[in-house]
Amino acid sequence: MTDATGAAFTEERARRVLAAAVPHLSEEGAGARLLALGENAVFAVDRPGRPGLVVRISRDDDEAVWDRAVRELQVAEWLAAQGLPSVRPASYSAEQPLPFGGHLVTYWEQLPAAVRPAGPRDLAELLLLVHALPPAPVELPGRDLLGGVERWLRLAGDAIDPADAAFLRARRDDFAAAARELTPHLPRGVIHGDALPRNVHVGPDGPVLVDLETFSTDLREHDLVVMALSRDRYGLDPAGYDEFVAVYGWDVRDWEGCAVLRGARETASCAWVAQHAPGNPAALAEFRRRVGSLRDGDPAVRWYPF
């Protein structure tokens, strides 16, 4: 994965940014735990005698990334005012996001250690709260699932078959057009945008919603299709999916538009893996698995998280 300058966005590079963003750390960011490395690098930083931090470092700092980071912070403050259990910005810096060497940094409160893994019930309970929220005072965009496809395919370059890239571009265009014509079953409103148990943290006080970057105003069905796709593609136990449906109170698979949102998300997920293919045989193999199943029209081929 590369940043806007073309340099590899590695853990080593992210730790150098971290060291500048949190001065008490060593030059290599020693003492911080890497939690995730994807579109952002996310580190947990312990501070003896003081609350710990979570530091998120963006891959680049273009205008879209800046707007997204500002919006995420605003959403977090609004959710706090609404009393919704969610991650909170930390008061480490008077202003954020902060630019560091071509990246943006935001600071978040470190949550207490998880008492157990999050499950479908936890997610459903939080989604009911999110979907009951009033209109946000923050200007939220629509959920553009397919907006990153071109960028991800460009980053994939020659590592993938040009015919596969063309196939995904055509799918993107078809599903984008179909999504614009959908008639929702649920009222439009605030959504999380990437509603998976991995974005829920269960601490001693209960489930907390994390990763607010994709908060949007759009079809609430977006938040439900994610779990349906997890059941069919990523190995979610059908009993777990049934529990999710029972708690939320409706099965999105009963909606005629489900296949459209599912197809859009599958297209985006396939292209997202493509960007990792250069120099990464595992990513290339997973991309080929995914694109092959889409070409064959087989909705049951197992995909693996990457």
N, C-alpha and C positions, 0 to 999 in steps of 0.2 A: 504494500500500500504506500502511496506517495502523497506528499502534501502539494500545495499549489506551486511550490518552487521546483517540483520534480524530485526532491529528496525523499528518501524512504522515511515514512513515519513509523519509526521503530520505538521499542521501549527505551532504548538508550537515548534517542533524541528527545523523547518525552520527559525522561528524567532530568535532562539538562534544563529544559524549560521549567520543570518543577522546582529545581534548585534555585532558579532565579525568582520564581513566584512565591516560594516559602523560604526566606533567607536562612532560617535556623538549620536547614538541612545541609548536608555536605554537597560538594559540587556535582556528584553523581546521583543525588537524590536518595542516598542510602537511608534506610530507616522507614521508607514509605512502602506500602504494599500495593502492588498493581492489582486492581480489581477487574479491569476490562481494558482491551485495546482494540478498538474498531473505528467508528467514525470519530470517537473521542478516546483519549487515554484517561482512565479514571484511577486515582490513587487515594488510599487511606493514609492519613498522616497522624500519628499519635503525638500528643503534646503533653508531657508529664505535668500534672497539676492543673491542666486546663482541658476543656473539651477538645476532642479530636476533630480533624477536618477531613472532608473529602474534596479533592481538587480535580476538576475536569479540565482537560486540555484539548482544544479542538485541533483537528488535523491542519486547518489553515485559518485564515482570518479575513476572508473576503466579505463583501457587504451582506450576502445572504446568511453567512455564518454568524456575523455580528448581530443581525436582526433576530436570528433564532435564539441566540444566547440571551439577549435583552428580554425577549418575550418569555423565555423560560423562567427567568428570575421574576418577572412581573406576575406570571401565572402562579409561581410558588407563594408569593406574598398574598395574592388573592385567595388561594386555597387555604392559607393560614387564617385569613380573616373569616373565611366561611366555616372554619372548624373541621375541614376535611383532613383526615390523617395522611400527610404527605411529607416528603422531604422538604427541609427549610434551608434557605440561603444562610450562610454563616456571616457574622459581622467581622470577619478577618480584615477586610479592606473597606475603606470608606466608599470606594466606587468599584463596581464590576459590571461587565467583564473588563479584564485588563489585557492589553496586547503584550506579548512577549515573543520576540523573534519570529514573527510570522504565524503565531498561534494566539488563540484567545483562552484565557483562564477564568474560571468561575470557582467560587468557594462555597461549600455546603457543610451543614452540620453533619457530623458523623453519627450514624444511628447506633443504638445499643446492639450488641451481638444478637444475631437471630436465635430464637429459641427452637425453631423448626423450619423446614423448607415451606415456602408458600405453596398453596394448592389451588385448584379451581374454585373452591368455595370462597376462599379469601379474595380472589380476583373478582368474582361475581358480586360479593358484598360491596367492594369498593366501587365497582362500575355502577351499581345502583345509586350510590351517592353522587358519583360524577354526573350521571345522566339526569339527576334531579337538580343539578345546579342551575341557577338563573343565568341569563346571558352574561358573559364575562365583560368586565370593564376594560379588558385588554382586547385589542383588535386581533382576533385569531383568524388564521387563514383556513381555507378548506383543506381537507386531507388529500394532498397530492401524492398518491402512492407511486405514480409513474414518473414523477418529475426527475428522479435521479438516474433513470435508465440510460440516457444518452451519455452521461458522464461516466457511469460505471463501465459501459461498453467501450468507451474511449480509453479508459485506463487499462482495460483488458488487452487492447491492442492486438498484436499478431498472435497472442497466446491462444486465442479461440478462433474457430472456423468462421470466416466472414459470412458464410451462409447461416450460421447460428445467430450471429449478430443481426443479420437482416430479418431473420425469423422473429426475433424478439422485438425488433423495432416495429414490425407489422402488427404483432400482438399488442404492443403498447398502444398503437394508434387505434386499433379496433376496440380494445377495452376502454380506452379513454372516451371514445365516442359513445359506447354503450352505457358507461357509467353516468354520462350527462343526461341520459333519458330515463333513469331509474325513478320509480315511484316508491318512496320509502313506506314501510309499515309503521315505524316509530317516528315521532316528531324529531325534526332536526334539532341539534343543539350541541353543547359542549361534549367532546369526546377526548379520551386519552390518546388514541391514535396508534398505539402499539401495545394492546392489552394482552399481556402474557403474564403468567405467574412469575417469570424471572424479573418482572418490573414491580413486584410486591415484596416487601421485607417484613417478616413477622418477628417483631421484637417482644419484649415482656409486656408491652401495653397493647399488643394486637397488631393487625396488618397495617402497613404504611405504604402508600403509593410512591414509587420512585421513577426517575427518568421522565421528566415532564416536557421533554423537548418536542414531542409530536402532538401536544395538545392542540386541538383544532375545533372549529365549528363546522359540523358536517352531518352526514347520515350516521345515526348512532349504530346502525348495523355494521359499520366499519369495526367497531370494538368487539362485535360478536363473531364476525366471520373469522377473525384471527384464531379463535379457539376451535372453530369447526375445521379449519385447515390444519391445526395442530393435531386433531384427532385423526384426520385422513392421511396426512403426509409425515408427521413428525413423531408418531408413536404414542400420542397421548392415550392413556387407557380410556376406552369407551365409557367405563363406569365413572371416570373422572369428568368426562364431558357431560354425561347425564346429570351429575351433581351440579355442574356449572349451570346447566339449563334449568334445573329445578330451583336453584337459588335465585337466578335472574328472573325466571318466570316466562321465558319464551325461547323457542329454538329457531335461530335465524335460518336454519336449513328449510324451514317451512315457507320461507319468503322466496318469491320467484326471482328476485334480484340477487340472490345469494351467489349464484354461479358467476355473475359478472364481477362482483367484488372479489370473489375468490380468484378468478382468472387474472384480475389486475394485480392482486397481491402475489400470486405465483410468478407472474412475469417479472415483477420488481425483485422478488427474492432470488430468482434465477440470475438476473443481471447483476445483482449485488455481489453474488459469489464470483461472477466473472472477473471483477476488478482485482481479485486476489490470485487469479490464475497465473500471471507472469511469475515464474520462479517458484511456484508452489504446486507441486504435483497433486497434493490432496485436494486443493481447491479446484484444480482443473478436472479431476475425476468427479468431484461433486457437481460441478457445473455441467459436465457431460451427462451425468445421471439425470439431473433436473431437466435440461433442455431435451434430452431424449424422451423422457416421459411426457413432456408437453407436446412434442412432435407426434408421439404415438397416441395422444389423447387418453392416456392411462392415468386416471385420478388416484390410483391406489399405490403407485410406486413410492416406496419409502424414501424420504429425504432426510438428510442428517444435518443438524445445526452446525454452523461453521463460524 
